[in-house]
C-alpha cells in the first residue's frame, strides 16, 4: 500500500527521504518503479525534479545520465552507436518517452538488448545513492538490494566497437536470442549472450585471443542452456550470430 508521495527537488533530499528509519521507500521516475510495493506499506520518492538537475549525457565523455528517458538517447548515437537501435528494439516509442534508461536496466531480463550491449562494452555504473562505481555485470546482479536500485550514470569505455545480432519471430517482437560483441583496438574482445530463457544476459567470453571465442561460446552456451529443451538450437544459433558479428 502506498502511504505517501514525495517529490524532492534535490538529490540529497531524495537520499535522506530514502534513509529514514522504519520507513520503506521506493524511487519512481516516469513509469518506472525501482522496487516492489506488493504486500508492504511504502512511500514513493519521485525523482523527476532531481533528474532535471543532473548533468546531461555527453558525447565527449561517453557518460550516460541514466535518469534521462530512453527516447533522449535515440538522438545521441555518438555516445554508443548502436544504443538507439537497441532501445528501439527494447521499448515502443511511447515507452521510450516514459521509461528512463535506469528503469529499463532495473527491469531488464535475458531478452534486453540494451543490457547486452552495455555489458559487452564492460561499462561502469555509478549508483545514485552513494556514488559507488561498479561494473554493470555486478550491478545487474545486485540491483534488488537496498541502495543499489537506481544507477545514476554509466561510463562507456573509449575506443570500443560494439555490434549485436538477434533472432526474433518478427522485427517487432522481443528477441528469443541476442548476441552482443565488443572489440577494442588492443585486441580485447567481449561476447554477451542473452535469451528468453535467461534471467539476465551472460558474459561468455572476455579475452585477447579471439581465436578461441567460438569454442568458448559453444561451451558456455551448452552450460547456459543445459536445462532447455532447445539447448542445441540456442547453442548453434548463438554461433551463427557470432559468425555474422565477426564478419562485420
N, C-alpha and C positions, 0 to 999 in steps of 0.2 A: 504494500500500500504506500502511496506517495503522501508523505506528511507535510512537505514544504517545498517551495521552489525558490531558488536564489539565482540572481544574475549579477555576479560581481563585475566590477569594472577593471580590476587589476589582478594580475596573476597571483600576487601574494595573498590577496583576499580569497581567491579561489582555493589556494592551497590551505590556508588557515581554516576555511569552512570545512574542507575535507577532513582535516585532522582533529576536529572537535571530538572530545571523548564521549563515549556512549551514544554515538550517532553514526549510522551507516549512510554514506553519501555516494551518489553516482554522478559522474560527469556526463553531460549531454552536449551535443552540438549538431545543429541541423536535425536530421532524422536519426542520428547515431546515439545509442546509449552505450556507455562504457561500463558494463556490468549488468547484473540482473536484479530485479526487484521482486522476483517471484517468491511469495511466501514470507516476505520480511517487510518491515517498515523502513522506508528510505526517504532521503531528501535529495532533490535534484539540484545540481550546480551547472547552470548553463554557461558555456564558455564563449558565447557569441561576442560579447564586448571585449573579452580578453583576447580573442582571436584577432580582432581588428587592430590591436596594439603591437602585435608581433611583427617582426621583420618579414617581408615577403620573400618568396623563393627567389634565388638569384642565379643567373646563368654563370656569372664569373666564379662563384664559389662552389657551385654544384651542391648547395644546401637547400633541401626541400622543407618548406614550412608545412608540416603535416596537418595543421588546423585549417589550411586552405581547402576549399571544396574541390572535389575531383575535377570539375569542369575547367577550373582555372589552370590546371596542368595540361589540358589538351591544347592550350595555346602557348606552351613553353617547351617545345620539342628540343631546344638546345640543352635543357637540363639532362634529360635521359632520352635519347632519340626515339626509343620505342615505348616510352611511358604513355603518351597519348593513345597509341594503338591498344596497349594493354588495358588502359582504363575504359576505353570504349567497348572492349570485349567483356569486361567485368561488370559494367554498370550501364543502364539505359541513360539516355540524355537527362531524363527527369531525375533519376537517382544521382547523377553526377552533379546536379545543381543543389542537392541536399545532403550529400554524404561527403565528409572531409576525408582526406587521404588516411588520416589516423583511424577513422571509423571503419573504412574498408579493410584496413590491415588488422584491426582488432577482431573483426568478424571473419577474417579470411579462413578458407579451408583449402583442401588439396587442389581444388579447381581454380584457385585465384591466380590469374596470370601475372597481375601486378606484384604479388608477393613473390612469385617465382623469379621474376626479372630482378627485383631488388635483392633477393637472396643470392642470385647468381653474381651480381655486382659486388657482393660482400660489403654491403652498405652498413654504416654505423647509425644507430638510433640514439637520440638524446631524449631522456624521459622528461615529461612535463613537470612531474612532482619535485624532483630533486636535481635535475640536470645531469644525472648519471648517464654515461655513454657506454652502450653495449652493442654487440653485433646483432643485426636484425634476426639472425637464426635463434639467438638466445632469447631475444625479446618475445618472439612469437611463442616460445615455449612457456614464458613467464607472464604473459600479458594478463592472465586472470588473477594474478597475485595482487594483493593490496599495494597500491603505489606504482604499479607497473602498467596500469590500464591505458594510459594515454602517452603516445610518443609525440613529442613536440617538433623535432627536427630529424631529418635523415640526411646524412652526408654521403655523397656518391664519390667513390674514388676517381682520381683523374686518369685519363688515358685508358679507359676501359671500353671495349666494344661489346655490346650485348645484343643478342638476337634470340628469337623464340619461334617455335613451331608448335601447332596444336592440332588435335583431332576432335571434331565435334559433329553431331548429327547434321546440323545446319550452321551457317555463319552466325546465326542469332542465338544459338544455344550455348550454355556453359560447356567448356571443353571436357571431354572424357579423359583426355591426356594432354599435358603440356610439358614441353622440354625447353629450358632456357639455358643458353650458352654464353658465358662471358670470357673474353680473351684480352690479355694485356700484352703490350709490346715486349715486356720482359719474358714472355713465354708462358706465364701463368695462365691456367685455364680452370674455370669452374663450371660444373654442369649440375643443374637442378631439374628434378622430375616431379611433377605434380599430377594427381589423378583424382577422379571422383571417389575412389575407394580409400583415399588418404585423408587424415585429419589435417595435415599440412603438407606443403611441398617438401621434398627431401633433397639434401645435397648428396650427390652420388659420386662426384669427382672434384678434387681440388689438388692440382699439381702442376709441375712444369715439364712433364714428359707426356705430351699429347698422344704419343704412340700407344699408350695403354688405356686410353679413355674408353674405347669400345668394349674391351674386356671388362673393365671396371664397371661400366654401365650395365653390361649383361649380368654380372654377378650381383650388383646392387639391386637390380630390378627383380631378379629371381627371389631375393630375400624380401624386398618390399611387398611383392605381390604373392608371396607363397601361400597365403590363405584364400586367395581369389580363385574362382573357377576360371577366370580369364587370364591367369598368370602368364601363360605362353604368349597370348595375344599382346598383353601390355608390354612384355619384355621385347618382343620383336618390333612392335610399333615404336617403342622408345628408340631402338637402334635405327630404324628408318628415319625418324625425325632428326636424330643426331647426324646421320649422313647428310641430310638436307642442310643442316646448320653448318657443318664443316665445309660444305661445297659453296657456301655463300662468299 
